[in-house]
Amino acid sequence: MNNEGAFTLIELVVAILIFAVGITGIAKMQLLAIQGDKYSMDMTDAVNIAQDLVERRVAQNDVSKQIISVTGTKFNYTVDRDSSGPLVSGGYKAINYDVTVNWNYGLNSYNLTMRLDPNS
């Protein structure tokens, strides 16, 4: 029997092993891309929530010292109003709004803090 043109069993096993390692690397890259995309979407949502909360408080010209805290959703957020700043034109005090948005993804916890400082 002439086996010059055929593959041996060891050559096939090595080829399959190399292919499997390559596929595993590609699968890992895809998983990391999906996780990065999920984090980016969550960060975008957190920024949008924080921006929306700050804009609502400013538009309502809220003069209370009330701290808003909301939990129970995917994002937990807190809005803190600080009017201890210096006087600005017209005799009004500068008001700073701090918005903190927290969320979990997998085993990691993330937070975003946004400050609206009218003096800057």
N, C-alpha and C positions, 0 to 999 in steps of 0.2 A: 504494500500500500504506500502511495506517495503522499506525504503530508506537507510538502513545501509551501503550498498556498493557503493552508488552514491555520487558524489561531489555536494555540494551546489553551488549556484550561487556566493556567496561571496568568497568561496574558489577558484573558477575559476578566478574571477576578481583579487584576490590577486596573484595568480600564474602567470597570464598574466602580471600584473604590475611588479613583480619581474623579469620575463623574459625580459620585455621591458627595464628595468633599466640595466640589464646585457648586452643586445645587444647594447644599447646606449654607454656604457663604451667601449665595443669592437670596435665600429665604431669610437669613438673618438681616441682610441689608433692607429687605422689604419690610420686615417687622420694625426695624428702627425708623424707617421712613414713615410708617403709619403712626408710630408713637409720637414722632416729632410733629406730624400733622395734627394729631389730637391735642398736643400741648399748645400749638399755635392757635387752634380754634378756641381752646379754653382761655388763653391769654387775651385774644381778641374780644371774646364775650366779657371777660372781666373788665377790660378797658372800657368797653361800651357801657357796661352797668355803672362803673364809677363816673364816667363822663355824664351819663344821663342823670344820675343822682345829684351831682354837683350843679348841673344846669337847672334842674328842677328847684333846688334849694335857692339858688340865686334868683331865678325868675319869680319865685314866690316871695322874695325879700323876707325870708324867714328871720324873725328877730328872737326866737326862743333859743334857749341854751340846750334844748332837747337833743339827746343823742339817739339816733335811729339805729336799731340793730335788728336785722332780719336773719333768721336761721331756718333750717328745714328744707331748703332747696339745694340744688347742686352747688350754688354759690351762697356763701354767708357773707353779709356785708354790714359795715358799720359806717355811719356818717357822724362826724363830730364837728361841731361849729364852735369856733373860738373867736370871740370878739374882744380879746384883750389887747389887740394891736394898737398901734399909735393912731392919733387923730389924723384924718385926711381932710381934703378940702371940703368945706361946708360944715365942719365940726363933727363929722361922722367918724366912727371908729372903723378901722379896717377889719374886715371879717375874713377869717381863714376857714376853709372847709377841708377837712381831711376825710378821705374815703378809703377804707380798707376793704378789699375783697379777698376772701379766702376760699379755696377749693382743694379737693383731694383728687388725685388720679393715681390709681394703683396704690402703692405703698407710700407715695410721696405726697407731701402737703405743699401747697404754693400759696403765696399771697402777693397782692399788688396794692400799693398805697399811692394814692394820687392826692396832691395838695393843690388847692386853688388859693393862690396868694395874690390879692389885688395889688400889692406893693411891688411885685416883680415885673 
